[in-house]
Amino acid sequence: MTPAISVSGLVKTFGRTRALDGLDLTVTTGEVHGFLGPNGAGKSTTIRVLLGLLRADSGTAQLLGGDPWGQAAELHRRLAYVPGDVTLWPTLSGGEVIDLLGRLRGGLDVKRKTALLERFELDPAKKGRTYSKGNRQKVALVAALASDVELLILDEPTSGLDPLMEAVFRECITEEKGNGRTVLLSSHILSEVEALCDRVSIIRNGRTVETGTLNELRHLTRTSINAELATAPTGLAQLPGVHDLSTRDTTVKFEVDTSELDAVLKHLSAAGIRSLTSQPPTLEELFLRHYEDDLR
Amino acid sequence: MSTLTGTFSLVRLALRLDRVRLPIWVLVTVVTALSTASAFKQLYPDEASRQRVAASIGSNPALLAIYGPIYDTSLGAVTMWRLGIIGALLAGLMSMLTINRHTRQDEEAGRLELIGATVVGRHAPMAAALVVTIGANIVLALLTGLGLAGQGLPVGSSLAAGFAFAGLGVVLAAVTAVAAQLSENARTVNAIAGTVFGVAFVLRLVGDASGADGPGWLTWLSPVGWIEKTRAYAGDRWWVIGMMAVTAIVLFVVAYALVGRRDLGAGLVPPRPGPADAGASLNGVFGLAWRLQRWSLAGWAFGFAVMGYAMGSVASGVLDLFKDDPQMTKMMQQLGGVSTLIDAFMSAIMGIVALVVSVYAVQATLRMRAEETNFRAEPLLATNTGRIRWAASHLVYPLVGSAVMLTLAGLGAGIAYGIEIDDVGGQVGSVLGNALVQLPATLVVAAIALALFGLAPRFVILSWAALTVFVLLGQLGPILQAPQWLMDVSPFTHVPKLTQQVSAGPLIWLSVVAVVLGVVGLVGLRRRDIG
């Protein structure tokens, strides 16, 4: 089966800025794919290339088996998009915008629209200019979720939503996945990504730096270990994959590359383990590791 | 802390943001004034020639309507007579747009919120906008005045002329400041202030053209009329300029009071809730464009019907008065048409109408760019909507809208003139023809905007520059005796006068140019990045 989205070696420059620098991204049909990266990493640019709004300088992009630039309008019939920063027409009501976008996609399910308006507690009779940021976001979300499409492209869709609404959003996405839809979810909210996504891609400076399932990615990060041993440990610092080691008498604290965990634990048990706590890596740590490179 | 704290910093910010725009407005005004004065010095070098001009203008409602009365036969007075309209337009638009940009437009975009949260008083943004606009008008007044004096005109009167324009600018600034409190929407603010401006023009026009027995006092009701009532070079009534200042101050006080009575971001007219569902008419991009453009279309269309009617009703006096005066005939020919005088008059009037219709056409075309930069085009283009279809939904308005407006102006003028001379059936057709013949040139202007939008979207503002050049060529070209190649740059130069042996050639050529530019723009739009 062809993947819903397949991008390789994508390059896009704006003047002297290289927004995308050989980006790769594959989203399999039926999965929820997390798309992560610091501000300015190129997430929105990638999405706008996929929507045929921008023309890539080089590289290939395939969307639902078609060419996102050349066949934009036809492909758009099969997808719905929620922009990160929703601006509405000031004189149109939210309900009008939802219906309009639905009709432009070729029809929307009125029953589902009504249900979604209720779940998101959105008043559709207000004029566009009177909505708060969160409510504008809801207008775009309801419009997208009420459409009968194969692919949802969501660019930081929960920015501005309160925690209750975010929970509603998670429910909705889980349902969409159950209905066999594919979702590309660009997000900064890691708990959201952890809860929803089957696979994630992390990008930085216009390149993909990691991609895989959350479990695979966890292997790439470190587990923190705190152990009390029977005898003072020796040679621990020389083991591959051990970082930030601190020793006080027979107590050791360190971080270990998850791939080396087995070897290190064997070494510890040779010294006799009295107590041991280990903290599994969070996505946050993984994420920070990539973000921090930017800060340096 | 006073409500004006921070005004000085905001003034500096506004000056930084407008450092190109404002000098251009001022410069164009000054250059226009100077070139008119120096051209008239050559055209009417002696008192006798100017007396002839003044005599014929005084008895001619058509010229009185367009340019107002001549108060004296000095070179200065004749220059001021000719400058009135364009000076008013430049100073007025500069002030209106500047105030709106720094008040409601900033507020609507949320920039004012960012500023309002810093150490800035409630009234500071408005005060800063006023300081900048009044300052620009004073500079405009001084440079225009000194420039005219440099042409050998009396210094005091030259300054009165400069300050008459500036006075109108400041009054318009005050009107806009009040309008900016009424609506939340910067576009509506421009519409309100623009309507006041338009009504002022029409009042002056009807007042001046009404003759001895008519409602000449109407001119006094119009801020635009106050420019001529200042009588620069013919008595220098500084108290009229004082009157403008007082009017502006009263309006400023109203605007200030209104700022204190409303919330940030809100207007005084509260928004009503809309329908919860889209009606059947909002069925796609064409329905959407109709929703977005309909009020603007209706407002402009109404304005042109009224304008046409007003022009038509003052036209009746033209025939008799023109016949005996070869000098005037020649002058009128320079302004527009040939041979049959009423046709010449209608042709001249419709030439001006077409320029104003072009303003609508450019604005309606550039609505697409506004939709794009506000990220409102993006969600539409992410649906099953091609770029060309989206563009077409907006292009209906410059295309059909311009035709509708020229038709309404032509019908209005034809019917009004027909009623005057008891020949509605005979006149409507020919006047309408005079109006519609302008359509291809108007569409060329819209097509320039479309081509820029497709090829160089960052530079769409150049379409206004192009239109300004066409206006100046039309207004000043004949006076300055500009070379033909330069006049040929403007599409309006090529509009045939219906009184001549009409050949369809120029109309076809203009249409071809419009189509080619339009296609270039659409192809560009298909190929470029959005956003």
Interface residues (C-beta under 8 A of the other chain):
Chain A: R48 L51 G52 L53 L54 R55 A72 A73 E74 H76 R77 L79 A80 Y81 P83 D85 V86 T87 L88 W89 P90 T91 L92 S93 G95 E96 V97 I98 D99 L100 L101 R103 L104 R105 G106 P124 A125 K126 K127 R129 T130 A140 I153
Chain B: E108 E184 N185 P271 R272 P273 G274 P275 A276 D277 A278 G279 L282 N283 G284 V285 G287 L288 R291 L292 N374 F375 R376 E378 P379 L380 L381 A382 T383 N384 T385 G386 R389 R527 R528 D529 I530 G531
